Amino acid sequence: MKLTKPKFWDYKRPNVISYFFLPITYLIQLINFLYKKEKIKSEKIKTICVGNIYIGGTGKTPISLKLKEILDNLNFKSVFIKKKYQDQYDEQKMLSSKGKLICKKNRLDALKEAINIGSDIAIFDDGLQDKTIEYDIKLVCFNIHNWIGNGLCIPSGPLRENIKKLKNYDAVFLNGNEENTNELENIIKNIKPNLKIFKAKYNPLNLDKVNLDQNYLAFSGIGNPNSFLQTLKKYKFNIVKNINFPDHYQYSNKDIEKIIGISKKINAKIITTEKDYNRLNKSNSENIDFIKVELKILNEQDLIDFLNEKL
């Protein structure tokens, strides 16, 4: 059963429920501190990890895809590496459509395979907190709408580790829709003044295939459904109903039949994300539109220069 993210995680400051879970939070942090292993750094291949501190919905996969595109243009032979989870077929499909994907239960085994096939660079989609690999470049993604939520670590809040851990990383991506990020950038610079900051926005690629003159029912099962909704509103979709499911939700025929039934009652076309569409059966996706987006790096040349310097 998939669990829904608690609402109090995204409050601007902790509440009573957050403080109630603090003893468990401290216990988890103590276990993580004690469970230290010597990380392995490969001399045979360069490694880039695209991860997050805020759990879920920060744009790791779109950033990984963009990095692959840039590295291809720089004539590097790169591969994607992703830890194998049964419920993440959607992301695996997106990555494998753009390049070689090595998907294994153990990231070290996947890295060995990348070396064996002669890859120059391994792009890890997630794995920033992996205790076995020392990455050459460590990138942290944030969605600027959620930022760090209430600022506390799991289960008191949505963070895998304290925001101050940014000092251990090489660069930050702030993903959104061109909102003002000065306040967030100041917080980041106070933690690590020389930390590189790259800003990105979501660009729909298939608006020509949708009709903006009709009403829409939107549904999604992603880490940050609000970002999807804000993108739709930005591009003038008239959303009359929005339904959220847990991240990586596996839709049943009954779920889709219910969504279709609601859409007929309110006379609305159905729209979802590309990731959600990839989790639908062909038999029940016929009358459902999806928005295909790419992440555009607003300061892309700075990113190219950064990669050239690091690699």
C-alpha positions in Angstrom: 0.0 0.0 0.0 1.4 3.4 -1.0 1.3 6.1 1.7 0.4 9.7 1.1 2.8 12.4 2.2 1.5 14.0 5.5 0.3 17.6 5.0 2.1 18.9 8.0 5.4 18.1 6.3 4.9 21.1 4.0 3.8 23.6 6.6 6.2 26.6 6.7 7.1 25.7 10.3 6.8 22.7 12.5 3.6 22.0 14.4 2.6 19.8 17.4 2.6 16.6 15.2 6.1 17.3 14.0 7.4 17.7 17.5 5.6 14.5 18.6 7.7 12.5 16.0 11.0 14.2 17.0 12.3 11.3 19.2 12.0 9.0 16.2 13.7 11.5 14.0 16.7 11.7 16.4 16.9 8.0 16.7 17.1 7.6 12.9 19.8 10.3 12.7 21.8 8.5 15.4 21.5 5.1 13.6 22.6 6.8 10.3 25.6 8.4 12.2 26.7 5.1 13.6 26.2 3.2 10.4 29.1 4.6 8.5 30.9 2.7 5.8 34.0 3.5 3.8 32.7 4.7 0.4 34.2 3.4 -2.8 35.4 5.8 -5.5 36.0 4.4 -8.9 39.1 5.6 -10.9 37.8 3.9 -14.1 34.6 6.0 -14.6 33.3 9.5 -13.6 30.1 9.5 -11.5 27.4 12.1 -11.2 24.6 11.7 -8.7 21.4 13.6 -9.1 19.6 13.4 -5.7 17.6 15.3 -3.2 17.2 16.2 0.5 13.5 16.8 0.3 11.9 13.4 -0.3 10.2 13.1 -3.7 9.0 15.5 -6.4 12.1 17.6 -6.9 12.8 16.9 -10.6 15.7 14.4 -10.3 14.7 12.4 -13.5 14.3 15.5 -15.7 17.6 16.8 -14.5 19.2 13.4 -15.2 17.8 13.5 -18.8 19.1 17.0 -19.3 22.6 16.1 -18.1 22.6 13.2 -20.5 21.7 15.5 -23.4 24.6 17.9 -22.4 27.1 15.1 -22.0 26.2 13.7 -25.4 26.9 17.0 -27.0 30.2 17.1 -25.2 31.0 13.7 -26.7 31.0 11.8 -23.5 29.7 8.2 -23.4 27.3 8.3 -20.5 24.8 5.8 -19.0 22.0 6.1 -16.5 22.1 4.1 -13.3 19.0 3.7 -11.1 18.3 1.4 -8.2 15.7 -1.1 -9.1 12.3 -0.6 -7.5 9.2 -2.3 -8.7 7.0 0.8 -8.4 9.3 3.1 -10.4 8.7 1.7 -13.9 7.6 5.1 -15.1 10.9 6.8 -14.4 12.8 3.8 -15.7 10.9 4.0 -19.0 11.6 7.8 -19.3 15.4 7.2 -18.8 15.7 4.2 -21.1 13.9 6.1 -23.9 16.9 8.6 -23.9 19.9 6.3 -23.4 21.3 3.2 -21.8 19.8 2.5 -18.4 21.4 0.0 -16.0 18.9 -0.8 -13.3 19.9 -3.1 -10.5 19.1 -3.6 -6.8 22.7 -2.8 -5.9 24.1 0.5 -7.3 27.7 -0.8 -7.1 26.8 -3.8 -9.3 25.3 -1.3 -11.8 28.5 0.8 -11.7 30.6 -2.2 -12.4 28.5 -3.0 -15.5 28.8 0.6 -16.7 32.6 0.2 -16.5 32.5 -3.1 -18.3 30.7 -1.7 -21.3 33.2 1.2 -21.6 31.2 4.1 -20.3 32.9 7.4 -19.5 30.3 8.7 -17.1 27.6 7.2 -14.9 24.6 9.4 -14.2 22.9 8.2 -11.0 19.2 9.1 -10.8 18.9 9.2 -7.0 21.3 7.7 -4.4 22.7 10.9 -2.8 22.5 9.3 0.6 24.0 5.9 -0.5 26.7 5.0 1.9 28.7 2.8 -0.5 29.7 5.2 -3.4 31.8 8.3 -3.4 30.5 10.4 -6.3 32.7 12.8 -8.4 29.8 15.3 -8.7 26.9 15.5 -6.2 23.9 17.5 -7.3 20.8 18.3 -5.1 17.4 19.1 -6.6 14.7 21.2 -5.0 11.3 22.2 -6.1 10.9 25.8 -5.1 7.2 25.5 -4.2 7.9 22.9 -1.5 11.6 24.0 -0.8 12.3 22.2 2.5 8.8 22.0 3.9 8.8 22.5 7.7 12.5 22.0 7.7 12.6 18.8 9.8 13.9 15.3 8.9 11.7 12.2 8.5 9.3 11.4 10.1 8.9 14.9 11.7 9.3 16.5 8.2 10.1 15.7 4.6 13.9 15.9 4.7 16.3 13.0 4.3 18.9 15.0 6.0 19.3 18.5 7.5 19.5 21.4 5.1 23.0 22.2 6.5 24.3 19.1 4.8 24.3 21.1 1.6 27.9 22.0 2.5 28.8 18.4 1.4 27.5 18.9 -2.2 28.7 20.5 -5.4 25.6 22.2 -6.8 21.9 22.8 -6.3 19.1 22.9 -8.9 16.1 25.1 -8.1 13.2 23.8 -10.2 10.0 25.7 -10.8 8.3 28.1 -13.2 10.6 31.2 -13.1 9.5 32.4 -9.7 11.8 34.7 -7.7 14.3 32.6 -5.8 16.4 35.3 -4.1 15.4 34.2 -0.6 16.2 30.6 -1.2 19.6 31.4 -2.8 20.5 33.5 0.2 19.8 30.6 2.5 21.9 28.3 0.3 24.8 30.8 0.2 24.8 31.2 3.9 25.4 27.4 4.2 28.0 27.2 1.5 29.0 30.5 -0.2 30.6 28.8 -3.3 27.9 26.3 -3.9 26.8 26.5 -7.6 23.1 27.3 -8.1 21.3 26.3 -11.3 17.7 27.4 -12.0 15.3 25.5 -14.2 11.7 25.6 -15.4 9.3 23.1 -16.9 8.4 23.6 -20.5 5.5 21.7 -22.0 6.4 20.1 -25.4 3.0 19.0 -26.8 0.6 21.9 -26.2 -0.3 21.7 -29.9 -2.0 18.4 -29.2 -4.4 19.6 -26.6 -7.5 21.9 -26.7 -7.3 24.7 -24.3 -10.9 25.8 -25.0 -12.4 22.9 -22.9 -12.6 22.0 -19.3 -10.1 19.5 -17.8 -10.0 17.0 -15.0 -6.3 16.6 -13.9 -5.0 13.6 -12.0 -1.5 12.6 -10.9 0.5 10.3 -8.6 3.8 12.1 -8.4 6.0 13.4 -5.6 4.9 17.0 -6.1 1.4 17.2 -7.6 1.1 20.9 -6.9 3.9 21.6 -9.4 2.0 19.8 -12.2 -1.2 21.8 -11.3 0.7 25.1 -11.3 2.2 24.3 -14.7 -1.3 23.6 -16.2 -2.6 26.8 -14.8 0.3 28.8 -16.1 -0.5 27.6 -19.6 -4.2 28.5 -19.3 -5.7 25.0 -18.8 -9.2 25.3 -17.2 -8.9 22.8 -14.4 -12.3 22.1 -12.9 -11.3 19.0 -10.9 -8.0 17.8 -9.6 -7.3 14.3 -8.1 -4.1 13.4 -6.4 -2.7 9.9 -5.8 0.4 8.8 -3.8 3.8 9.0 -5.6 4.4 6.1 -8.1 0.8 5.0 -7.7 -0.1 1.8 -9.7 -3.5 2.6 -11.2 -6.1 -0.2 -11.4 -8.8 -0.4 -14.1 -11.2 0.5 -11.3 -9.3 3.7 -10.6 -9.4 4.8 -14.2 -13.0 3.9 -14.6 -13.8 6.1 -11.6 -11.8 9.0 -13.1 -13.6 8.6 -16.4 -16.9 8.5 -14.7 -16.2 11.8 -12.9 -15.0 13.4 -16.0 -18.2 12.5 -17.9 -20.3 14.0 -15.0 -18.5 17.3 -15.2 -18.1 17.3 -19.0 -14.3 17.5 -18.8 -11.4 16.1 -20.7 -8.8 14.1 -18.7 -5.2 15.1 -18.5 -2.2 13.7 -16.5 1.6 13.7 -16.4 3.8 11.7 -18.8 5.0 9.6 -15.8 1.5 8.8 -14.8 0.5 8.0 -18.4 3.4 5.5 -18.6 1.8 3.6 -15.7 -1.6 3.2 -17.4 -2.7 0.2 -19.5 -3.1 0.7 -23.2 -6.7 -0.4 -22.8 -7.7 2.4 -20.4 -5.5 5.3 -21.6 -7.2 5.8 -25.0 -9.1 9.0 -24.0 -6.5 10.5 -21.6 -4.2 13.3 -22.6 -0.8 13.8 -21.0 1.6 16.7 -20.8 5.1 16.0 -21.9 7.6 18.4 -20.3 11.3 19.1 -20.5 13.3 20.9 -17.9 15.0 24.0 -19.3 18.1 25.1 -17.5 17.9 28.9 -17.4 21.7 29.3 -17.0 22.6 26.3 -19.1 26.0 27.6 -20.2 27.0 27.9 -16.6 26.1 24.3 -16.1 28.1 23.2 -19.2 31.2 25.2 -17.9 30.7 23.6 -14.5 30.6 20.1 -15.9 33.7 20.7 -18.1 35.6 21.9 -15.1 34.6 19.0 -12.9 35.0 16.3 -15.5 
